[in-house]
Structures are given as structure tokens and as C-alpha cells.
């Protein structure tokens, strides 16, 4: 039976089997909870910045914003491991290999726990040195260190939640992780109001609120995995790292983890360049980076969905559905990014004004919007192709392409081209140019590479 029928994908105990049914409905319905989950996560991260910016001031907003790139750098590798685990779990699920699913789930969660503890310790110990290296201005250094250290203490919960949510996404049960993320989002916003606005704890209160919220979402997700009577059920006695399974996860996840880390490193360099323009530029750019997530994260959700879709269909031998899923994913992302980019441009000053009443901060945020918003459609193409290719288990080529465009090219630009600019425009224009480079390279590989039948 061909995979283009009119029915919807089969439900499998709260999950979705994506190897039959309407392709566009399967990807869309699976993507929606992922999108909502990512937007909820971005919303409570944005709430930190909005409350801090309005209650504490623009320097505190700059402190929160300057830490974002470093936080992403710290958790980048664990996110790659979650992608690797998701691909492995989805392929075993598609092949209906229950024992393989069990080994993958328990090994993945054990890896997450070890990584999470290591990242928390590293973040607490290295925060001052990292922020100094990023040329963080003296007037925001103390608050930046406080925020980053407290936030780092809770990174272990972030890593465990992301891995557990990745498992749920891989089996098609993205709605469950969305539910727990919604609980965490509401908790975070309430705690922000209590700790920052009510108890005047400043940036420390915002970091504590986030840590508690992430711990809650991680606990609820693990509790569900322990109780669910399906092939991906977690049994505490089985937790441990199986060498062969860890090797499979690492082979798929390591390239993505390295890719995430190096791209995050390039973003740290970009943030360092912004820091050189002062606290107002840091605050404005940091505010827009929160808004930026509302465009990029849905695109990443479509990419995650097509990775799971591809993994299951490759596992079931349904390669006829893979390319169609790729085109559907690109189209969905394109339509979304064009619509949201236009809306953000129209309401740019009002959007940045949510974070700060400082005119200089708003000007920098609006300036960034003019360079970002018209070109988000490029990301929908690049990540749609990357997600499809990654789902076949070929994670190295997307890694190389994304590293070349979003890291090597950006570093080249910062070191050689940026000095020719005398304004912050040279930093902002780097983003759409690097996206365009990535799109060209990804299209060339998707066209010429033997990623589906090789």
C-alpha cells in the first residue's frame, strides 16, 4: 500500500506511526505540538526578559541577553545527543523492534543525566571567565555572572527534559511533552512575577524561576515515561549505558552535537561583537533574539517532525514517502516564515517596546529586525532539507554544511569583513548572508548526494 492515502497516521498508544496515511496531515499534526511546545518554551524565556527589562532596567536586560549565547553553547552538545537518540528510537519503532526501542530509551536517558551534571558544574565554575572573554561591559558583568551561574545550576534538568521529550517526539507523542512544557511555562511566569517583581530578586530571581520550571517539566516527563505501558516505557532498573546502543546514538548524534556546539560558538563570537557596541546594543539585540525564536523554533519543529517521519519510514522501508515529506516540510516552513516575518516588520517598534522603554534599546532591536525578518524563509529551506537527510541516519553531511555556513563563514566574516564596517549593521547583515550560503550548499547536496538510496 502506498503512503499517500487519505487516512491519517496510525495512533500507537499515544504515539503516531508515520509509515502510512496522508503525508501532509501526518507531518502537520505531529509538528503542531512541537511548535506549540517550542513557542511555550520561548515564551517563558521571553517572559524573563520582559519582566527583567521593565522591572529591573536595561542593564539587567542586557545581562540576561548576553548569557543566552553562552547557555546555548553549554547545552548544544546534549541537544545533538537528543537528536541522535530520537533518530535511533524512531528507526527501531518503524522496524517494530521493541527490545531495540527499550535499549535506546534507557541508554539515552543515562547519557542525558551524565551530560547534564557535567554541564551544570562547568557552567557554575566557568561563568566569569566566559563572560569576560565575551567582552561583557563592566556595568553588566556582576548581574551577568549571577544569572549565568544560577541558570547553569539547573542545566541538568534542561538536558534530561530535552532527552525525554526527544524520546516522546520520536515515538510520535509530542502532545505529552507539550502538556508538561505548558505547566512549566505557567510556573516560570508566575515565579518571575513573584521573585523578580514581588521580592525584587533581580536577574537571580529570573534564573531561579527558570531552574524550578525546568526541574518540574523534567520530573513530569520522566514520570510519564515510567508509567506509560508502551515499548518506550522507562524502568529505573534498566537505566545504564549499553555500549553498542550508545555507539549508535553517538554516531547519529555526535555530528549534530558538534554542529550545534560550533554554531553556538560562532553565535558567542557574534554576541561578543555586539557587546562591543555597549549595553544598549546588548539589550536591544538580546530582546530581538527572544523574538527571533518565535520565527526559528517553528522551523526547527518542522525539521524535527520530518526527521522522525523520515526515520520511521526508512525503518519500515517506505522510501517512497521520504521525498514527499521533505517537500511538504519546506512548504510549511516557507509559508510560516513569510507570514510571521511580515507581521514582525509591521509591528517592530511595538514588539521591542515590550522589553524596554529605553529609546536606544528599541532602536537597536528594530534595526536587527530589518535584517532578519525578510529572510527567514531561507531557514525553512535549509532546515527542511537538513531534517530529512538527518532522518535517514546521514547526519554528517548536514553537519558539515551547517558548520560551513553558520560557523566557518560567520567567523570569516567577523574577523575579515566586519572590521570594514563602522556600525552594528555589519553584525546584523551577517545572518541573512550566512543563511543564503547554507541554503545553496544544502540544495546542492540534496540534489547531487546519494543520501536516500546510497
C-alpha positions as CSV (number, residue, x, y, z in Angstrom):
1,X,0.0,0.0,0.0
2,X,1.4,3.4,-1.0
3,X,1.9,6.0,1.7
4,X,-0.2,8.8,0.0
5,X,-3.6,7.5,1.1
6,X,-6.3,9.8,2.5
7,X,-6.3,8.5,6.0
8,X,-4.3,9.8,8.9
9,X,-1.4,8.1,10.6
10,X,-2.0,5.3,13.0
11,X,-2.1,6.1,16.7
12,X,0.2,3.8,18.7
13,X,-0.6,4.2,22.4
14,X,-0.3,8.0,22.4
15,X,2.3,8.0,19.6
16,X,2.0,8.2,15.9
17,X,3.1,5.6,13.4
18,X,4.1,7.7,10.3
19,X,4.6,5.0,7.8
20,X,1.1,5.3,6.3
21,X,-1.7,7.8,5.8
22,X,-1.7,11.4,4.4
23,X,1.8,12.8,4.4
24,X,1.0,16.4,4.9
25,X,-1.5,15.7,7.7
26,X,0.9,13.4,9.4
27,X,3.7,16.0,9.4
28,X,1.5,18.9,10.2
29,X,-0.4,17.2,13.1
30,X,2.9,16.0,14.6
31,X,4.5,19.4,14.1
32,X,1.8,21.4,15.9
33,X,2.5,20.2,19.4
34,X,6.3,20.6,18.7
35,X,5.7,24.1,17.5
36,X,3.4,25.0,20.5
37,X,6.0,23.4,22.8
38,X,8.9,25.4,21.4
39,X,6.8,28.6,21.4
40,X,5.8,28.0,25.0
41,X,9.5,27.5,26.0
42,X,10.4,30.6,24.1
43,X,7.5,32.4,25.7
44,X,8.7,31.8,29.3
45,X,12.3,32.6,28.3
46,X,10.9,35.8,26.8
47,X,8.9,36.5,29.9
48,X,12.2,36.5,31.8
49,X,13.5,39.3,29.6
50,X,10.2,41.3,29.5
51,X,9.8,41.3,33.3
52,X,13.5,41.9,34.0
53,X,13.7,44.7,31.4
54,X,10.7,46.5,32.7
55,X,11.1,45.9,36.4
56,X,14.9,46.0,36.9
57,X,16.1,48.0,33.9
58,X,18.0,47.9,30.6
59,X,21.4,46.8,32.2
60,X,19.6,43.7,33.7
61,X,18.0,43.0,30.3
62,X,21.5,43.2,28.7
63,X,22.8,40.7,31.4
64,X,20.1,38.2,30.6
65,X,20.5,38.6,26.8
66,X,24.3,38.3,26.9
67,X,24.1,35.0,28.7
68,X,21.8,33.4,26.1
69,X,24.5,32.6,23.6
70,X,26.6,31.0,26.4
71,X,23.7,28.9,27.7
72,X,23.1,27.7,24.1
73,X,26.7,26.8,23.8
74,X,26.7,24.8,27.1
75,X,23.6,22.7,26.1
76,X,24.4,22.4,22.4
77,X,26.0,19.0,22.6
78,X,23.3,17.5,24.7
79,X,20.7,18.7,22.1
80,X,22.7,16.8,19.5
81,X,22.6,13.7,21.6
82,X,18.8,14.1,21.9
83,X,18.5,14.2,18.1
84,X,20.7,11.1,17.8
85,X,18.6,9.2,20.3
86,X,15.4,10.3,18.6
87,X,16.5,9.0,15.2
88,X,17.6,5.7,16.7
89,X,14.4,5.3,18.6
90,X,12.2,6.2,15.6
91,X,14.0,3.7,13.4
92,X,13.6,0.9,15.9
93,X,9.9,1.8,16.3
94,X,9.4,1.8,12.5
95,X,11.0,-1.6,12.3
96,X,8.8,-2.8,15.3
97,X,11.9,-3.8,17.3
98,X,10.7,-3.5,20.9
99,X,14.0,-4.5,22.5
100,X,15.8,-2.0,20.4
101,X,13.5,0.7,21.5
102,X,14.0,-0.2,25.2
103,X,17.8,-0.2,24.9
104,X,17.8,3.1,23.1
105,X,15.5,4.8,25.6
106,X,17.4,3.7,28.7
107,X,20.8,4.4,27.2
108,X,19.7,7.9,26.0
109,X,18.4,8.9,29.4
110,X,21.5,7.7,31.2
111,X,23.7,9.7,28.8
112,X,21.5,12.8,29.4
113,X,21.9,12.5,33.2
114,X,25.7,12.3,33.0
115,X,25.9,15.2,30.4
116,X,23.5,17.3,32.5
117,X,25.6,17.1,35.7
118,X,28.8,17.9,33.8
119,X,27.3,20.9,32.1
120,X,25.9,22.3,35.4
121,X,29.3,22.0,37.0
122,X,31.1,23.6,34.0
123,X,28.6,26.5,33.9
124,X,28.9,27.3,37.6
125,X,32.7,27.2,37.6
126,X,33.4,28.9,34.2
127,X,30.8,31.7,34.1
128,X,33.1,34.7,35.0
129,X,35.8,33.6,32.6
130,X,33.4,33.0,29.7
131,X,31.7,36.4,30.2
132,X,35.0,38.2,30.4
133,X,36.1,36.5,27.1
134,X,32.9,37.8,25.5
135,X,33.8,41.4,26.3
136,X,30.8,41.9,28.6
137,X,30.8,45.5,29.7
138,X,31.8,46.2,33.4
139,X,28.4,47.8,34.2
140,X,26.5,44.5,33.5
141,X,29.2,42.0,34.5
142,X,28.0,41.3,38.1
143,X,24.4,40.6,37.0
144,X,25.5,38.5,34.0
145,X,27.7,36.3,36.2
146,X,24.9,35.9,38.8
147,X,22.3,35.0,36.2
148,X,24.5,32.5,34.3
149,X,25.7,30.7,37.4
150,X,22.2,30.2,38.8
151,X,20.9,29.2,35.4
152,X,23.7,26.7,35.0
153,X,22.8,25.0,38.3
154,X,19.6,23.9,36.6
155,X,21.1,22.8,33.3
156,X,20.9,19.1,34.4
157,X,17.1,19.4,34.4
158,X,17.1,21.1,31.0
159,X,19.2,18.3,29.5
160,X,17.1,15.5,31.0
161,X,13.8,17.1,29.9
162,X,15.1,17.6,26.3
163,X,16.2,14.0,26.0
164,X,12.9,12.7,27.5
165,X,10.9,15.0,25.2
166,X,13.0,13.8,22.3
167,X,12.0,10.2,23.0
168,X,8.4,11.2,23.2
169,X,8.7,13.1,19.9
170,X,10.5,10.1,18.3
171,X,7.5,7.8,19.1
172,X,5.1,10.4,17.8
173,X,3.8,11.5,21.2
174,X,4.7,15.2,21.0
175,X,1.5,16.3,22.7
176,X,2.5,14.8,26.0
177,X,5.8,16.8,26.2
178,X,3.8,19.9,25.1
179,X,1.5,19.4,28.1
180,X,4.3,19.3,30.6
181,X,6.1,22.2,29.0
182,X,2.9,24.3,29.3
183,X,2.8,23.5,33.0
184,X,6.5,24.6,33.3
185,X,5.8,27.8,31.2
186,X,3.0,28.9,33.5
187,X,5.1,28.1,36.6
188,X,8.0,30.1,35.2
189,X,5.9,33.2,34.5
190,X,4.3,33.1,37.9
191,X,7.6,32.7,39.6
192,X,9.1,35.5,37.6
193,X,6.4,37.8,38.9
194,X,6.8,36.7,42.4
195,X,10.6,36.6,42.6
196,X,11.6,39.5,40.3
197,X,8.6,41.9,40.6
198,X,7.4,40.9,44.1
199,X,10.6,40.0,46.0
200,X,13.0,42.3,44.0
201,X,15.5,39.4,43.4
202,X,16.5,40.9,40.0
203,X,18.2,38.6,37.5
204,X,18.8,36.0,40.2
205,X,15.1,35.6,40.6
206,X,14.6,35.1,36.9
207,X,17.3,32.4,36.8
208,X,15.8,30.6,39.9
209,X,12.3,30.7,38.3
210,X,13.7,29.1,35.1
211,X,15.5,26.4,37.1
212,X,12.4,25.4,39.1
213,X,10.3,25.3,35.9
214,X,12.7,23.1,34.0
215,X,13.0,20.7,37.0
216,X,9.2,20.4,37.0
217,X,8.9,19.7,33.3
218,X,11.7,17.1,33.6
219,X,10.1,15.4,36.5
220,X,6.7,15.2,34.9
221,X,8.1,13.8,31.6
222,X,10.2,11.1,33.3
223,X,7.2,10.2,35.5
224,X,5.1,9.7,32.4
225,X,7.7,7.5,30.7
226,X,7.8,5.4,33.8
227,X,4.1,4.9,33.8
228,X,3.3,4.5,30.1
229,X,2.5,0.8,29.1
230,X,4.3,1.0,25.8
231,X,7.5,-0.2,24.2
232,X,9.3,3.0,25.2
233,X,8.4,2.7,28.9
234,X,11.2,3.5,31.3
235,X,12.2,1.1,34.0
236,X,14.6,2.5,36.5
237,X,16.3,-0.8,37.0
238,X,17.3,-0.8,33.3
239,X,18.9,2.6,33.3
240,X,22.5,2.4,32.2
241,X,24.7,2.8,29.1
242,X,24.8,-0.1,26.7
243,X,28.0,0.2,24.7
244,X,26.6,-0.8,21.3
245,X,23.4,1.3,21.7
246,X,25.4,4.3,22.9
247,X,27.6,3.9,19.8
248,X,24.5,4.1,17.5
249,X,23.2,7.2,19.3
250,X,26.7,8.8,19.2
251,X,27.2,8.0,15.6
252,X,24.0,9.9,14.7
253,X,24.0,12.5,17.5
254,X,27.7,13.4,17.6
255,X,27.8,15.2,14.3
256,X,24.6,17.1,15.3
257,X,26.1,17.8,18.7
258,X,29.4,19.1,17.2
259,X,27.4,21.1,14.7
260,X,25.3,22.7,17.5
261,X,28.3,23.5,19.6
262,X,30.4,25.1,16.8
263,X,27.4,27.1,15.6
264,X,26.7,28.2,19.1
265,X,30.4,29.1,19.4
266,X,30.0,31.3,16.3
267,X,27.0,32.9,17.9
268,X,29.1,33.6,21.0
269,X,31.5,35.5,18.7
270,X,28.6,37.4,17.2
271,X,27.4,38.3,20.7
272,X,30.9,39.4,21.6
273,X,30.9,41.8,18.6
274,X,27.5,43.2,19.7
275,X,28.8,43.6,23.2
276,X,31.5,46.0,21.8
277,X,28.7,48.5,20.9
278,X,27.7,48.9,24.6
279,X,24.9,47.9,27.0
280,X,22.0,49.4,24.9
281,X,23.1,47.4,21.8
282,X,23.3,44.3,24.0
283,X,19.8,44.9,25.4
284,X,18.3,45.6,22.0
285,X,19.9,42.6,20.3
286,X,19.1,40.4,23.3
287,X,15.5,41.5,23.2
288,X,15.2,40.7,19.5
289,X,16.9,37.3,19.9
290,X,13.9,36.4,22.1
291,X,11.6,37.4,19.3
292,X,13.8,35.7,16.8
293,X,12.9,32.4,18.5
294,X,9.3,32.7,17.5
295,X,10.3,32.5,13.9
296,X,13.1,30.0,14.1
297,X,11.7,27.5,16.6
298,X,8.6,26.5,14.4
299,X,11.0,26.0,11.5
300,X,13.1,23.7,13.8
301,X,9.9,21.9,14.8
302,X,9.1,21.2,11.2
303,X,12.6,19.9,10.8
304,X,12.3,17.7,13.9
305,X,9.0,16.3,12.6
306,X,10.4,15.4,9.2
307,X,13.4,13.8,10.9
308,X,11.0,11.5,12.9
309,X,8.9,11.0,9.8
310,X,11.9,10.0,7.7
311,X,13.4,7.8,10.4
312,X,10.2,5.8,10.8
313,X,9.7,5.4,7.0
314,X,13.3,4.4,6.5
315,X,13.0,1.8,9.3
316,X,9.8,0.5,7.6
317,X,11.4,0.5,4.1
318,X,9.0,3.2,2.9
319,X,11.4,5.4,1.0
320,X,8.6,6.4,-1.4
321,X,7.3,8.7,1.3
322,X,10.5,10.4,2.3
323,X,11.0,12.9,-0.6
324,X,7.3,13.9,-0.5
325,X,7.6,14.6,3.2
326,X,10.6,16.8,2.5
327,X,8.7,19.0,0.1
328,X,5.7,19.2,2.4
329,X,8.0,20.3,5.3
330,X,9.7,23.0,3.2
331,X,6.4,24.4,2.0
332,X,5.0,24.6,5.6
333,X,8.1,26.4,6.8
334,X,8.1,28.8,3.9
335,X,4.5,29.9,4.4
336,X,5.0,30.3,8.2
337,X,8.2,32.4,7.9
338,X,6.9,34.7,5.2
339,X,3.8,35.5,7.3
340,X,5.5,36.0,10.6
341,X,8.4,38.0,9.1
342,X,5.9,40.4,7.6
343,X,3.9,40.8,10.8
344,X,7.1,41.5,12.9
345,X,8.3,44.1,10.5
346,X,4.9,45.9,10.6
347,X,4.8,46.0,14.4
348,X,8.6,46.1,15.0
349,X,8.7,49.1,17.5
350,X,5.7,47.8,19.5
351,X,7.3,44.4,19.8
352,X,10.7,45.6,21.0
353,X,8.9,48.1,23.2
354,X,7.5,45.2,25.3
355,X,11.1,44.6,26.6
356,X,12.2,48.2,27.4
357,X,11.1,51.8,27.3
358,X,14.7,52.9,26.5
359,X,14.6,54.5,23.0
360,X,18.2,53.4,22.2
361,X,17.4,49.8,23.1
362,X,14.3,49.9,20.9
363,X,16.2,51.4,18.0
364,X,18.8,48.6,18.1
365,X,16.1,45.9,18.3
366,X,14.2,47.4,15.3
367,X,17.4,47.7,13.3
368,X,18.1,44.0,13.8
369,X,14.5,43.1,12.7
370,X,15.1,44.8,9.3
371,X,17.9,42.5,8.5
372,X,16.3,39.3,9.9
373,X,12.6,39.3,9.1
374,X,12.6,39.4,5.3
375,X,14.9,36.4,5.0
376,X,13.6,33.8,7.5
377,X,12.2,31.8,4.5
378,X,15.8,30.7,3.8
379,X,15.9,28.9,7.2
380,X,12.8,26.9,6.2
381,X,14.5,25.5,3.1
382,X,17.8,24.8,4.9
383,X,16.4,23.1,7.9
384,X,13.7,21.2,6.0
385,X,16.4,19.6,3.8
386,X,18.7,19.0,6.8
387,X,16.0,17.4,8.9
388,X,15.0,15.0,6.1
389,X,18.6,13.9,5.4
390,X,19.3,13.5,9.1
391,X,16.3,11.2,9.4
392,X,18.0,8.7,7.0
393,X,20.8,8.4,9.5
394,X,23.2,10.5,7.4
395,X,23.8,13.3,9.9
396,X,27.4,14.1,8.8
397,X,26.6,16.0,5.5
398,X,24.0,18.4,7.1
399,X,26.5,18.9,9.9
400,X,29.3,19.8,7.5
401,X,27.0,22.2,5.5
402,X,25.6,23.9,8.6
403,X,29.1,24.3,10.1
404,X,30.5,25.7,6.9
405,X,27.7,28.3,6.5
406,X,26.6,29.1,10.1
407,X,30.1,28.9,11.7
408,X,33.1,29.0,9.4
409,X,31.6,31.6,7.2
410,X,30.5,33.7,10.2
411,X,33.9,33.5,11.8
412,X,35.5,34.6,8.5
413,X,33.1,37.5,8.3
414,X,33.7,38.6,11.9
415,X,37.5,38.5,11.5
416,X,37.9,39.8,8.0
417,X,34.7,41.6,6.8
418,X,33.3,43.1,10.0
419,X,36.3,45.4,10.6
420,X,35.3,47.2,7.3
421,X,32.0,48.2,8.9
422,X,31.8,51.1,11.4
423,X,28.3,50.3,12.6
424,X,26.4,47.4,14.0
425,X,24.9,46.8,10.6
426,X,27.9,44.6,9.8
427,X,26.9,42.2,12.5
428,X,23.2,42.1,11.6
429,X,23.7,41.5,7.8
430,X,25.9,38.5,8.6
431,X,22.8,36.4,9.5
432,X,20.9,36.5,6.2
433,X,24.1,36.2,4.2
434,X,25.1,33.1,6.1
435,X,21.6,31.6,5.7
436,X,21.8,32.1,2.0
437,X,25.2,30.3,1.8
438,X,23.7,27.4,3.8
439,X,20.7,27.1,1.5
440,X,22.9,26.9,-1.6
441,X,25.1,24.2,-0.1
442,X,22.2,22.2,1.2
443,X,20.3,22.3,-2.1
444,X,23.4,21.1,-3.9
445,X,23.8,18.1,-1.6
446,X,20.1,17.2,-1.7
447,X,20.3,17.3,-5.5
448,X,23.6,15.5,-6.1
449,X,24.2,13.5,-2.9
450,X,23.2,9.8,-2.5
451,X,21.5,10.4,0.8
452,X,18.3,8.4,0.2
453,X,19.4,5.3,-1.7
454,X,23.1,5.4,-1.2
